[in-house]
Amino acid sequence: MTNEWEYKIVELKSEMEVEEEKVSKLPKRWFRIPNVEDLLNKYGSEGWELVNFETIIDVKSDDFLFISVFKRMKK
């Protein structure tokens, strides 16, 4: 018996927030990305498992685009 999966692809756009107090202490900029953790927890509570997460940064606007791929067993 093989498992059958269903997949969900989610795109999330978020503005980049720089935590200024951390910038001087770190060799690279430290970023906070709003709403991503809430999204992951929401789908996790519905039985979705995150299998891939890609980040695309628009350097002109300082926006992030997140492509998230989730899967769960088909009901």
Secondary structure, DSSP 8 states (H G I E B T S, - for coil): ----EEEEEEEEEEE-EE-HHHHTTSSS--EE-TTHHHHHHHHHHTT-EEEEEEEEEETTTTEEEEEEEEEEE--
